């Protein structure tokens, strides 16, 4: 197989030499401007980026002005194979617009899902600005976490406690419930109790009722009460108002989405997470 040749002018070689030493995954125009200034290169950063892209040292991302660096060790203009490169670029370009990996992506990154979703799932706060680039690459859902995310692979990921409350708050955002129910005991076991209580704080009573229903096979009534899980006192829909699969009279939940009653999931031997 022929290895692609990536040529460099003297000025570009100085830029690439610094990048090789620093080994950044992403490079933006501000980085290139700083490197150019360091070496007394007067070429504008955008033009340097264009030339480095043409020669295969920088690769485009979904975010204009942010590029993936393809170091010499890659033996050609090849990326890192990171499915989250576009999210990294988005967070770098807009650090004040939080976007957190959620649902199936979070399960997979926590080692609870057998496979990654076909399109990784990112949660943003309701009403927040979402770029078209982010929507093109990822499935974007709206959910506001109330506790800090877990950092995995250098990216913010919903914690197990946040994931549980997200499932209860937005059950229609789950694409497939069967794999979620399969790992529900492990997810609960990993959830930090203070975080779970913190995630529930201030949310509608319907979220508490849905979570109580969802965990009804894993927690006793006493354990549910300690977490603050209680029926809302009125009818709560678990899913869209469609064909009813079952009604749980204790929790007051009308379920239209779960493939089975969650009480069939089976109890943990030692209650909620540590």
C-alpha positions as CSV (number, residue, x, y, z in Angstrom):
1,X,0.0,0.0,0.0
2,X,1.3,3.5,-0.9
3,X,1.6,5.8,2.0
4,X,0.3,9.4,1.2
5,X,3.0,12.0,1.2
6,X,2.4,15.2,3.2
7,X,4.7,18.0,2.1
8,X,5.6,21.1,4.0
9,X,7.1,24.5,3.3
10,X,9.6,25.8,5.8
11,X,7.0,28.0,7.5
12,X,4.5,25.2,7.7
13,X,7.2,22.9,9.0
14,X,7.8,25.1,12.0
15,X,4.0,25.1,12.8
16,X,3.8,21.3,12.4
17,X,6.9,20.8,14.5
18,X,5.3,22.6,17.4
19,X,2.1,20.7,16.9
20,X,4.0,17.4,16.9
21,X,5.6,18.3,20.2
22,X,2.4,19.4,21.8
23,X,0.2,16.6,20.2
24,X,-3.1,18.4,20.4
25,X,-6.1,16.5,19.2
26,X,-7.9,19.7,18.1
27,X,-6.4,22.9,16.8
28,X,-8.3,26.2,16.2
29,X,-7.5,29.4,14.5
30,X,-6.4,31.0,17.8
31,X,-3.8,28.2,18.2
32,X,-2.5,28.7,14.7
33,X,-2.3,32.5,15.2
34,X,-0.3,32.0,18.4
35,X,2.1,29.5,16.7
36,X,2.6,31.9,13.8
37,X,3.4,34.7,16.1
38,X,5.9,32.5,18.0
39,X,7.8,31.9,14.8
40,X,7.4,35.4,13.2
41,X,5.2,34.1,10.5
42,X,2.9,36.8,9.1
43,X,0.5,34.6,7.2
44,X,-3.0,34.8,8.5
45,X,-4.2,31.9,10.7
46,X,-7.1,31.0,8.3
47,X,-4.6,30.8,5.4
48,X,-2.3,28.6,7.4
49,X,-5.2,26.3,8.2
50,X,-6.2,26.1,4.5
51,X,-2.6,25.1,3.5
52,X,-2.3,22.6,6.3
53,X,-5.7,21.1,5.4
54,X,-4.7,20.8,1.7
55,X,-1.5,18.9,2.8
56,X,-3.4,16.6,5.1
57,X,-2.0,17.9,8.5
58,X,-5.3,19.3,9.6
59,X,-8.7,17.6,9.1
60,X,-12.1,19.4,9.0
61,X,-14.6,18.9,11.8
62,X,-18.3,19.9,11.8
63,X,-17.2,23.1,13.6
64,X,-15.7,25.8,11.2
65,X,-12.4,27.1,12.5
66,X,-11.7,24.0,14.6
67,X,-9.6,21.2,13.1
68,X,-8.4,17.7,14.0
69,X,-4.6,17.4,13.9
70,X,-3.3,14.4,12.0
71,X,0.3,13.8,13.4
72,X,3.1,12.2,11.6
73,X,2.6,9.0,13.5
74,X,-0.6,8.5,11.5
75,X,1.4,8.0,8.3
76,X,-1.1,10.0,6.3
77,X,-4.1,12.4,6.5
78,X,-6.1,10.1,8.8
79,X,-8.1,11.0,11.9
80,X,-8.0,9.5,15.3
81,X,-11.2,7.5,14.8
82,X,-12.8,9.3,17.7
83,X,-16.6,9.3,17.3
84,X,-16.8,12.3,19.6
85,X,-14.4,14.5,17.7
86,X,-17.2,16.8,16.5
87,X,-18.5,17.2,20.0
88,X,-15.0,18.0,21.3
89,X,-14.8,20.7,18.5
90,X,-18.2,22.1,19.5
91,X,-17.3,22.3,23.2
92,X,-14.0,23.9,22.3
93,X,-15.7,26.5,20.1
94,X,-18.5,27.2,22.6
95,X,-17.4,26.3,26.1
96,X,-20.3,28.2,27.5
97,X,-22.9,26.0,25.7
98,X,-22.9,22.8,27.8
99,X,-23.5,19.6,25.8
100,X,-23.4,16.3,27.7
101,X,-23.4,12.8,26.5
102,X,-26.6,11.1,27.6
103,X,-28.9,8.1,27.3
104,X,-27.4,5.3,25.2
105,X,-24.1,7.0,24.8
106,X,-23.8,7.5,28.5
107,X,-24.7,3.9,29.2
108,X,-22.0,2.8,26.7
109,X,-19.3,5.1,28.1
110,X,-20.0,3.9,31.7
111,X,-19.5,0.3,30.5
112,X,-23.2,-0.6,30.9
113,X,-24.2,-0.8,27.3
114,X,-23.1,-3.6,25.0
115,X,-22.8,-1.3,22.0
116,X,-22.7,2.3,21.2
117,X,-25.8,3.8,19.6
118,X,-25.8,4.4,15.8
119,X,-25.9,8.1,16.5
120,X,-24.5,9.2,19.8
121,X,-26.8,11.1,22.0
122,X,-26.1,14.5,23.5
123,X,-28.2,16.4,26.0
124,X,-28.5,20.2,26.2
125,X,-30.5,22.4,28.4
126,X,-34.1,23.3,27.2
127,X,-34.0,26.6,25.3
128,X,-30.2,26.5,24.7
129,X,-28.7,27.3,21.3
130,X,-27.8,24.2,19.4
131,X,-25.7,24.4,16.2
132,X,-26.8,22.8,13.0
133,X,-23.4,21.0,12.9
134,X,-24.1,19.3,16.3
135,X,-27.5,18.2,15.1
136,X,-26.1,16.8,11.9
137,X,-23.7,14.5,13.7
138,X,-25.5,13.7,17.0
139,X,-29.0,13.0,18.2
140,X,-29.7,16.1,20.4
141,X,-32.2,15.9,23.3
142,X,-33.2,18.5,25.8
143,X,-32.7,17.8,29.5
144,X,-31.3,20.0,32.3
145,X,-29.1,18.1,34.8
146,X,-28.8,19.4,38.3
147,X,-25.6,17.7,39.4
148,X,-22.2,17.7,37.8
149,X,-21.5,15.3,34.9
150,X,-18.9,12.5,35.1
151,X,-15.8,13.1,32.9
152,X,-15.0,10.2,30.7
153,X,-12.5,10.3,27.8
154,X,-12.2,14.0,28.5
155,X,-15.9,14.6,27.9
156,X,-18.8,15.4,30.1
157,X,-21.1,12.4,30.5
158,X,-24.3,12.1,32.6
159,X,-23.7,10.4,35.9
160,X,-25.7,7.3,36.8
161,X,-27.9,9.4,39.1
162,X,-28.6,11.9,36.3
163,X,-29.3,9.1,33.8
164,X,-32.0,7.6,36.1
165,X,-33.8,10.9,36.6
166,X,-33.5,11.7,32.9
167,X,-35.2,8.3,32.1
168,X,-38.0,9.3,34.4
169,X,-38.3,12.9,33.3
170,X,-38.2,12.2,29.6
171,X,-39.2,8.6,28.9
172,X,-40.1,9.4,25.3
173,X,-36.5,10.4,24.6
174,X,-35.4,6.7,25.0
175,X,-35.1,5.0,21.6
176,X,-35.2,1.4,23.0
177,X,-36.3,0.5,26.5
178,X,-35.4,-3.2,26.5
179,X,-31.6,-2.7,26.8
180,X,-32.2,0.0,29.4
181,X,-34.2,-2.3,31.6
182,X,-31.5,-5.0,31.2
183,X,-28.9,-2.7,32.9
184,X,-31.3,-0.9,35.3
185,X,-30.0,-2.9,38.4
186,X,-26.4,-2.0,37.6
187,X,-27.3,1.6,36.8
188,X,-29.0,1.9,40.2
189,X,-26.2,0.2,42.0
190,X,-23.7,2.8,40.6
191,X,-25.9,5.8,41.4
192,X,-24.7,8.0,44.2
193,X,-27.6,8.6,46.6
194,X,-26.9,12.3,47.3
195,X,-26.7,12.9,43.6
196,X,-29.9,11.1,43.0
197,X,-31.7,13.2,45.7
198,X,-30.1,16.3,44.2
199,X,-31.3,15.5,40.7
200,X,-34.8,15.0,42.0
201,X,-34.9,18.2,44.0
202,X,-37.3,20.8,42.7
203,X,-38.6,18.6,39.9
204,X,-42.3,18.0,39.3
205,X,-44.0,15.3,41.4
206,X,-44.6,13.3,38.2
207,X,-40.8,12.7,37.8
208,X,-40.7,11.2,41.3
209,X,-43.7,9.0,40.5
210,X,-42.2,7.8,37.2
211,X,-38.9,7.0,38.9
212,X,-40.6,5.1,41.7
213,X,-42.5,3.1,39.1
214,X,-39.3,2.5,37.1
215,X,-37.4,1.2,40.1
216,X,-40.4,-0.7,41.6
217,X,-38.6,-4.0,41.0
218,X,-35.4,-2.9,42.6
219,X,-36.4,-0.9,45.7
220,X,-38.6,-1.6,48.6
221,X,-41.3,0.9,49.6
222,X,-39.0,2.0,52.5
223,X,-36.0,2.5,50.2
224,X,-38.2,4.4,47.7
225,X,-39.4,6.7,50.5
226,X,-35.8,7.4,51.7
227,X,-35.0,8.6,48.2
228,X,-38.1,10.8,48.2
229,X,-40.0,8.8,45.7
230,X,-43.7,9.1,46.1
231,X,-46.9,8.9,44.1
232,X,-47.9,12.3,42.8
233,X,-51.6,12.0,43.8
234,X,-52.8,12.3,40.2
235,X,-52.5,10.3,36.9
236,X,-48.9,10.3,35.5
237,X,-48.2,9.2,31.9
238,X,-45.1,7.2,31.3
239,X,-44.7,7.9,27.6
240,X,-46.9,9.6,25.1
241,X,-50.7,9.5,25.5
242,X,-51.1,6.5,23.2
243,X,-52.2,2.9,23.6
244,X,-52.0,2.0,27.3
245,X,-49.9,-1.1,28.0
246,X,-50.5,-1.1,31.8
247,X,-51.6,1.0,34.7
248,X,-49.8,0.9,38.1
249,X,-52.3,1.9,40.7
250,X,-49.8,2.4,43.5
251,X,-47.7,4.9,41.6
252,X,-50.6,6.3,39.6
253,X,-48.6,5.7,36.4
254,X,-50.2,4.9,33.0
255,X,-47.5,3.2,31.0
256,X,-47.5,3.3,27.2
257,X,-43.8,2.5,26.4
258,X,-42.2,-0.2,28.6
259,X,-42.1,-3.7,27.2
260,X,-42.8,-5.2,30.6
261,X,-43.7,-4.0,34.1
262,X,-40.4,-2.8,35.7
263,X,-41.2,-4.9,38.8
264,X,-40.1,-7.9,36.7
265,X,-36.6,-6.5,36.5
266,X,-35.7,-8.1,39.8
267,X,-34.5,-6.7,43.1
268,X,-31.0,-5.7,44.1
269,X,-29.7,-7.6,47.1
270,X,-28.4,-4.5,48.8
271,X,-30.7,-1.6,47.7
272,X,-29.7,1.7,46.1
273,X,-26.3,2.7,44.9
274,X,-23.4,3.6,47.3
